[in-house]
Amino acid sequence: MRLGLFGRNGARPDDEARIAAKAAAERLKADIRRLLDLPEQASVAVNEIICADPACPGAETVILLMRPGQKTQALKLPMAMAEVTEAALIACLDGH
């Protein structure tokens, strides 16, 4: 018996969204590394947070910059990862 939960060929219905989100995060990480000329030892984390509270703006992109010997910096963009343009990223990273 085959259940329909996993879609065609075993793929789950939300796999495409997960793949797209991962690609957007990787693109942003690469852009951040390039724009800030980060050393290899630095780490960058990019996540999208969706707030369920009606007072929240909806999707928000959170960037964590972790440089050796420095405090972790958290930056936020009030948009989904897929919507982040290079201009918005530059404005967010300005001074960091």
N, CA, C and O atoms as a GROMACS GRO file, in nm:
protein
  384
    1MET      N    1   0.084  -0.118   0.000
    1MET     CA    2   0.000   0.000   0.000
    1MET      C    3   0.089   0.124   0.000
    1MET      O    4   0.186   0.132   0.076
    2ARG      N    5   0.057   0.219  -0.084
    2ARG     CA    6   0.136   0.342  -0.095
    2ARG      C    7   0.053   0.459  -0.046
    2ARG      O    8  -0.061   0.478  -0.090
    3LEU      N    9   0.109   0.536   0.044
    3LEU     CA   10   0.038   0.653   0.096
    3LEU      C   11   0.075   0.776   0.015
    3LEU      O   12   0.186   0.785  -0.037
    4GLY      N   13  -0.017   0.870   0.005
    4GLY     CA   14   0.006   0.990  -0.075
    4GLY      C   15   0.080   1.101  -0.004
    4GLY      O   16   0.094   1.210  -0.060
    5LEU      N   17   0.127   1.077   0.115
    5LEU     CA   18   0.194   1.183   0.191
    5LEU      C   19   0.325   1.230   0.130
    5LEU      O   20   0.365   1.345   0.150
    6PHE      N   21   0.390   1.145   0.057
    6PHE     CA   22   0.524   1.178   0.012
    6PHE      C   23   0.531   1.218  -0.135
    6PHE      O   24   0.641   1.231  -0.189
    7GLY      N   25   0.420   1.235  -0.200
    7GLY     CA   26   0.421   1.282  -0.338
    7GLY      C   27   0.477   1.181  -0.434
    7GLY      O   28   0.481   1.061  -0.405
    8ARG      N   29   0.521   1.228  -0.549
    8ARG     CA   30   0.572   1.140  -0.652
    8ARG      C   31   0.716   1.101  -0.622
    8ARG      O   32   0.796   1.182  -0.574
    9ASN      N   33   0.748   0.979  -0.651
    9ASN     CA   34   0.884   0.928  -0.637
    9ASN      C   35   0.941   0.949  -0.497
    9ASN      O   36   1.062   0.966  -0.482
   10GLY      N   37   0.857   0.950  -0.397
   10GLY     CA   38   0.905   0.965  -0.261
   10GLY      C   39   0.934   1.109  -0.221
   10GLY      O   40   0.970   1.134  -0.106
   11ALA      N   41   0.920   1.204  -0.311
   11ALA     CA   42   0.946   1.346  -0.277
   11ALA      C   43   0.827   1.400  -0.197
   11ALA      O   44   0.711   1.371  -0.227
   12ARG      N   45   0.859   1.478  -0.098
   12ARG     CA   46   0.754   1.538  -0.017
   12ARG      C   47   0.710   1.668  -0.083
   12ARG      O   48   0.790   1.734  -0.150
   13PRO      N   49   0.583   1.706  -0.065
   13PRO     CA   50   0.531   1.827  -0.130
   13PRO      C   51   0.609   1.954  -0.096
   13PRO      O   52   0.615   2.045  -0.178
   14ASP      N   53   0.668   1.962   0.022
   14ASP     CA   54   0.739   2.085   0.062
   14ASP      C   55   0.888   2.082   0.028
   14ASP      O   56   0.961   2.173   0.064
   15ASP      N   57   0.934   1.977  -0.041
   15ASP     CA   58   1.076   1.967  -0.078
   15ASP      C   59   1.120   2.083  -0.166
   15ASP      O   60   1.230   2.136  -0.148
   16GLU      N   61   1.037   2.124  -0.263
   16GLU     CA   62   1.074   2.234  -0.351
   16GLU      C   63   1.096   2.362  -0.272
   16GLU      O   64   1.192   2.435  -0.298
   17ALA      N   65   1.010   2.389  -0.176
   17ALA     CA   66   1.024   2.509  -0.095
   17ALA      C   67   1.152   2.503  -0.012
   17ALA      O   68   1.222   2.603   0.003
   18ARG      N   69   1.182   2.386   0.041
   18ARG     CA   70   1.304   2.368   0.120
   18ARG      C   71   1.430   2.387   0.034
   18ARG      O   72   1.526   2.450   0.078
   19ILE      N   73   1.426   2.334  -0.085
   19ILE     CA   74   1.539   2.347  -0.178
   19ILE      C   75   1.558   2.494  -0.217
   19ILE      O   76   1.670   2.542  -0.223
   20ALA      N   77   1.448   2.563  -0.244
   20ALA     CA   78   1.455   2.705  -0.281
   20ALA      C   79   1.508   2.788  -0.165
   20ALA      O   80   1.588   2.880  -0.187
   21ALA      N   81   1.465   2.759  -0.043
   21ALA     CA   82   1.512   2.833   0.074
   21ALA      C   83   1.661   2.810   0.097
   21ALA      O   84   1.735   2.903   0.131
   22LYS      N   85   1.706   2.686   0.077
   22LYS     CA   86   1.848   2.656   0.094
   22LYS      C   87   1.931   2.730  -0.010
   22LYS      O   88   2.038   2.782   0.020
   23ALA      N   89   1.882   2.733  -0.134
   23ALA     CA   90   1.953   2.803  -0.242
   23ALA      C   91   1.960   2.952  -0.213
   23ALA      O   92   2.064   3.015  -0.236
   24ALA      N   93   1.851   3.011  -0.162
   24ALA     CA   94   1.850   3.154  -0.129
   24ALA      C   95   1.948   3.183  -0.016
   24ALA      O   96   2.020   3.282  -0.022
   25ALA      N   97   1.952   3.098   0.084
   25ALA     CA   98   2.045   3.117   0.197
   25ALA      C   99   2.189   3.106   0.150
   25ALA      O  100   2.274   3.186   0.191
   26GLU      N  101   2.219   3.010   0.065
   26GLU     CA  102   2.356   2.994   0.014
   26GLU      C  103   2.397   3.114  -0.072
   26GLU      O  104   2.511   3.159  -0.066
   27ARG      N  105   2.303   3.164  -0.152
   27ARG     CA  106   2.332   3.283  -0.234
   27ARG      C  107   2.364   3.402  -0.145
   27ARG      O  108   2.459   3.476  -0.171
   28LEU      N  109   2.283   3.422  -0.041
   28LEU     CA  110   2.306   3.534   0.050
   28LEU      C  111   2.438   3.519   0.126
   28LEU      O  112   2.510   3.617   0.144
   29LYS      N  113   2.469   3.399   0.171
   29LYS     CA  114   2.597   3.376   0.240
   29LYS      C  115   2.715   3.412   0.150
   29LYS      O  116   2.809   3.478   0.194
   30ALA      N  117   2.709   3.369   0.025
   30ALA     CA  118   2.817   3.399  -0.069
   30ALA      C  119   2.827   3.549  -0.094
   30ALA      O  120   2.937   3.604  -0.098
   31ASP      N  121   2.713   3.615  -0.110
   31ASP     CA  122   2.713   3.760  -0.130
   31ASP      C  123   2.770   3.833  -0.008
   31ASP      O  124   2.847   3.927  -0.024
   32ILE      N  125   2.733   3.790   0.111
   32ILE     CA  126   2.781   3.852   0.235
   32ILE      C  127   2.932   3.835   0.246
   32ILE      O  128   3.004   3.931   0.278
   33ARG      N  129   2.981   3.715   0.220
   33ARG     CA  130   3.126   3.690   0.226
   33ARG      C  131   3.201   3.780   0.128
   33ARG      O  132   3.305   3.837   0.160
   34ARG      N  133   3.146   3.793   0.007
   34ARG     CA  134   3.210   3.876  -0.096
   34ARG      C  135   3.205   4.024  -0.058
   34ARG      O  136   3.305   4.094  -0.067
   35LEU      N  137   3.087   4.072  -0.016
   35LEU     CA  138   3.071   4.214   0.015
   35LEU      C  139   3.154   4.258   0.135
   35LEU      O  140   3.204   4.370   0.138
   36LEU      N  141   3.168   4.170   0.234
   36LEU     CA  142   3.245   4.204   0.354
   36LEU      C  143   3.389   4.155   0.348
   36LEU      O  144   3.467   4.180   0.439
   37ASP      N  145   3.423   4.084   0.241
   37ASP     CA  146   3.557   4.026   0.226
   37ASP      C  147   3.597   3.949   0.353
   37ASP      O  148   3.703   3.972   0.412
   38LEU      N  149   3.508   3.858   0.393
   38LEU     CA  150   3.529   3.784   0.517
   38LEU      C  151   3.638   3.678   0.502
   38LEU      O  152   3.650   3.616   0.396
   39PRO      N  153   3.716   3.658   0.607
   39PRO     CA  154   3.817   3.551   0.602
   39PRO      C  155   3.748   3.414   0.609
   39PRO      O  156   3.633   3.403   0.650
   40GLU      N  157   3.821   3.312   0.569
   40GLU     CA  158   3.767   3.176   0.568
   40GLU      C  159   3.721   3.132   0.708
   40GLU      O  160   3.627   3.053   0.721
   41GLN      N  161   3.788   3.183   0.813
   41GLN     CA  162   3.756   3.143   0.950
   41GLN      C  163   3.623   3.201   0.999
   41GLN      O  164   3.568   3.153   1.098
   42ALA      N  165   3.572   3.302   0.933
   42ALA     CA  166   3.445   3.363   0.972
   42ALA      C  167   3.330   3.272   0.931
   42ALA      O  168   3.338   3.201   0.830
   43SER      N  169   3.224   3.275   1.010
   43SER     CA  170   3.104   3.197   0.978
   43SER      C  171   2.987   3.292   0.954
   43SER      O  172   2.977   3.397   1.018
   44VAL      N  173   2.902   3.254   0.862
   44VAL     CA  174   2.782   3.331   0.832
   44VAL      C  175   2.663   3.237   0.838
   44VAL      O  176   2.665   3.129   0.779
   45ALA      N  177   2.560   3.278   0.909
   45ALA     CA  178   2.435   3.202   0.913
   45ALA      C  179   2.324   3.291   0.862
   45ALA      O  180   2.316   3.409   0.898
   46VAL      N  181   2.239   3.236   0.778
   46VAL     CA  182   2.125   3.311   0.724
   46VAL      C  183   2.001   3.225   0.744
   46VAL      O  184   1.996   3.109   0.703
   47ASN      N  185   1.900   3.284   0.807
   47ASN     CA  186   1.775   3.212   0.832
   47ASN      C  187   1.657   3.303   0.806
   47ASN      O  188   1.667   3.426   0.816
   48GLU      N  189   1.546   3.242   0.772
   48GLU     CA  190   1.422   3.316   0.754
   48GLU      C  191   1.330   3.279   0.869
   48GLU      O  192   1.309   3.162   0.900
   49ILE      N  193   1.275   3.381   0.930
   49ILE     CA  194   1.184   3.361   1.042
   49ILE      C  195   1.048   3.416   1.003
   49ILE      O  196   1.038   3.527   0.950
   50ILE      N  197   0.944   3.339   1.028
   50ILE     CA  198   0.809   3.385   1.001
   50ILE      C  199   0.736   3.396   1.133
   50ILE      O  200   0.717   3.298   1.204
   51CYS      N  201   0.695   3.516   1.164
   51CYS     CA  202   0.629   3.544   1.291
   51CYS      C  203   0.478   3.524   1.275
   51CYS      O  204   0.419   3.576   1.180
   52ALA      N  205   0.418   3.451   1.365
   52ALA     CA  206   0.274   3.425   1.361
   52ALA      C  207   0.194   3.537   1.426
   52ALA      O  208   0.072   3.542   1.411
   53ASP      N  209   0.260   3.625   1.499
   53ASP     CA  210   0.193   3.736   1.566
   53ASP      C  211   0.143   3.836   1.461
   53ASP      O  212   0.221   3.878   1.375
   54PRO      N  213   0.016   3.875   1.466
   54PRO     CA  214  -0.038   3.970   1.368
   54PRO      C  215   0.036   4.105   1.367
   54PRO      O  216   0.030   4.176   1.267
   55ALA      N  217   0.103   4.140   1.476
   55ALA     CA  218   0.176   4.267   1.483
   55ALA      C  219   0.310   4.260   1.410
   55ALA      O  220   0.371   4.364   1.382
   56CYS      N  221   0.356   4.139   1.378
   56CYS     CA  222   0.484   4.122   1.309
   56CYS      C  223   0.469   4.153   1.160
   56CYS      O  224   0.360   4.144   1.105
   57PRO      N  225   0.581   4.191   1.096
   57PRO     CA  226   0.575   4.222   0.953
   57PRO      C  227   0.567   4.099   0.863
   57PRO      O  228   0.557   4.114   0.741
   58GLY      N  229   0.571   3.980   0.919
   58GLY     CA  230   0.569   3.857   0.839
   58GLY      C  231   0.705   3.794   0.836
   58GLY      O  232   0.764   3.766   0.940
   59ALA      N  233   0.757   3.769   0.716
   59ALA     CA  234   0.888   3.706   0.703
   59ALA      C  235   1.000   3.806   0.730
   59ALA      O  236   0.991   3.923   0.695
   60GLU      N  237   1.104   3.754   0.792
   60GLU     CA  238   1.220   3.837   0.825
   60GLU      C  239   1.345   3.751   0.801
   60GLU      O  240   1.347   3.634   0.838
   61THR      N  241   1.447   3.811   0.740
   61THR     CA  242   1.572   3.740   0.718
   61THR      C  243   1.669   3.783   0.826
   61THR      O  244   1.693   3.902   0.847
   62VAL      N  245   1.725   3.685   0.896
   62VAL     CA  246   1.819   3.711   1.005
   62VAL      C  247   1.957   3.661   0.962
   62VAL      O  248   1.972   3.548   0.917
   63ILE      N  249   2.056   3.748   0.977
   63ILE     CA  250   2.194   3.717   0.939
   63ILE      C  251   2.280   3.722   1.064
   63ILE      O  252   2.276   3.820   1.138
   64LEU      N  253   2.357   3.617   1.088
   64LEU     CA  254   2.452   3.616   1.198
   64LEU      C  255   2.593   3.616   1.140
   64LEU      O  256   2.627   3.530   1.059
   65LEU      N  257   2.673   3.713   1.182
   65LEU     CA  258   2.813   3.722   1.140
   65LEU      C  259   2.900   3.681   1.258
   65LEU      O  260   2.897   3.746   1.363
   66MET      N  261   2.976   3.576   1.242
   66MET     CA  262   3.060   3.524   1.350
   66MET      C  263   3.205   3.528   1.305
   66MET      O  264   3.251   3.443   1.228
   67ARG      N  265   3.276   3.628   1.354
   67ARG     CA  266   3.417   3.647   1.319
   67ARG      C  267   3.502   3.606   1.438
   67ARG      O  268   3.466   3.633   1.552
   68PRO      N  269   3.616   3.542   1.413
   68PRO     CA  270   3.704   3.500   1.522
   68PRO      C  271   3.745   3.621   1.607
   68PRO      O  272   3.786   3.724   1.555
   69GLY      N  273   3.733   3.606   1.739
   69GLY     CA  274   3.776   3.710   1.832
   69GLY      C  275   3.679   3.825   1.846
   69GLY      O  276   3.710   3.922   1.915
   70GLN      N  277   3.561   3.818   1.782
   70GLN     CA  278   3.462   3.926   1.791
   70GLN      C  279   3.328   3.870   1.836
   70GLN      O  280   3.300   3.751   1.820
   71LYS      N  281   3.246   3.958   1.892
   71LYS     CA  282   3.110   3.917   1.928
   71LYS      C  283   3.030   3.889   1.802
   71LYS      O  284   3.052   3.952   1.698
   72THR      N  285   2.939   3.796   1.811
   72THR     CA  286   2.850   3.766   1.700
   72THR      C  287   2.759   3.885   1.675
   72THR      O  288   2.703   3.943   1.768
   73GLN      N  289   2.746   3.922   1.548
   73GLN     CA  290   2.659   4.032   1.510
   73GLN      C  291   2.534   3.974   1.446
   73GLN      O  292   2.542   3.885   1.362
   74ALA      N  293   2.418   4.025   1.487
   74ALA     CA  294   2.290   3.984   1.429
   74ALA      C  295   2.233   4.100   1.349
   74ALA      O  296   2.220   4.212   1.400
   75LEU      N  297   2.199   4.074   1.226
   75LEU     CA  298   2.139   4.174   1.138
   75LEU      C  299   2.006   4.122   1.089
   75LEU      O  300   1.989   4.001   1.072
   76LYS      N  301   1.911   4.212   1.067
   76LYS     CA  302   1.778   4.169   1.023
   76LYS      C  303   1.732   4.249   0.902
   76LYS      O  304   1.757   4.369   0.892
   77LEU      N  305   1.666   4.180   0.813
   77LEU     CA  306   1.604   4.243   0.698
   77LEU      C  307   1.455   4.208   0.703
   77LEU      O  308   1.420   4.091   0.718
   78PRO      N  309   1.366   4.307   0.691
   78PRO     CA  310   1.222   4.280   0.702
   78PRO      C  311   1.162   4.225   0.573
   78PRO      O  312   1.066   4.281   0.520
   79MET      N  313   1.219   4.115   0.524
   79MET     CA  314   1.170   4.052   0.401
   79MET      C  315   1.215   3.906   0.398
   79MET      O  316   1.306   3.866   0.471
   80ALA      N  317   1.151   3.830   0.314
   80ALA     CA  318   1.188   3.689   0.297
   80ALA      C  319   1.324   3.680   0.229
   80ALA      O  320   1.363   3.772   0.157
   81MET      N  321   1.396   3.570   0.251
   81MET     CA  322   1.529   3.551   0.192
   81MET      C  323   1.527   3.566   0.040
   81MET      O  324   1.617   3.627  -0.018
   82ALA      N  325   1.425   3.511  -0.024
   82ALA     CA  326   1.416   3.515  -0.170
   82ALA      C  327   1.397   3.657  -0.223
   82ALA      O  328   1.424   3.684  -0.340
   83GLU      N  329   1.350   3.748  -0.138
   83GLU     CA  330   1.324   3.886  -0.179
   83GLU      C  331   1.443   3.979  -0.157
   83GLU      O  332   1.441   4.093  -0.202
   84VAL      N  333   1.546   3.932  -0.089
   84VAL     CA  334   1.660   4.017  -0.055
   84VAL      C  335   1.741   4.046  -0.182
   84VAL      O  336   1.793   3.956  -0.247
   85THR      N  337   1.750   4.175  -0.214
   85THR     CA  338   1.830   4.218  -0.329
   85THR      C  339   1.970   4.253  -0.281
   85THR      O  340   1.994   4.268  -0.161
   86GLU      N  341   2.062   4.267  -0.375
   86GLU     CA  342   2.198   4.306  -0.337
   86GLU      C  343   2.198   4.445  -0.275
   86GLU      O  344   2.274   4.471  -0.182
   87ALA      N  345   2.114   4.535  -0.326
   87ALA     CA  346   2.106   4.671  -0.271
   87ALA      C  347   2.058   4.668  -0.126
   87ALA      O  348   2.112   4.740  -0.042
   88ALA      N  349   1.957   4.586  -0.097
   88ALA     CA  350   1.907   4.574   0.041
   88ALA      C  351   2.013   4.514   0.131
   88ALA      O  352   2.028   4.555   0.246
   89LEU      N  353   2.086   4.417   0.079
   89LEU     CA  354   2.192   4.352   0.156
   89LEU      C  355   2.305   4.451   0.185
   89LEU      O  356   2.356   4.455   0.297
   90ILE      N  357   2.344   4.530   0.086
   90ILE     CA  358   2.449   4.630   0.106
   90ILE      C  359   2.407   4.730   0.213
   90ILE      O  360   2.486   4.764   0.300
   91ALA      N  361   2.282   4.777   0.206
   91ALA     CA  362   2.232   4.873   0.305
   91ALA      C  363   2.233   4.812   0.445
   91ALA      O  364   2.266   4.881   0.542
   92CYS      N  365   2.197   4.685   0.456
   92CYS     CA  366   2.195   4.617   0.586
   92CYS      C  367   2.337   4.597   0.641
   92CYS      O  368   2.360   4.610   0.761
   93LEU      N  369   2.430   4.565   0.552
   93LEU     CA  370   2.567   4.535   0.594
   93LEU      C  371   2.652   4.661   0.612
   93LEU      O  372   2.762   4.654   0.667
   94ASP      N  373   2.603   4.776   0.567
   94ASP     CA  374   2.681   4.900   0.574
   94ASP      C  375   2.729   4.924   0.716
   94ASP      O  376   2.650   4.933   0.810
   95GLY      N  377   2.859   4.936   0.731
   95GLY     CA  378   2.918   4.960   0.862
   95GLY      C  379   2.951   4.834   0.940
   95GLY      O  380   2.993   4.842   1.055
   96HIS      N  381   2.933   4.719   0.879
   96HIS     CA  382   2.962   4.594   0.950
   96HIS      C  383   3.077   4.526   0.882
   96HIS      O  384   3.119   4.418   0.925
   0.00000   0.00000   0.00000
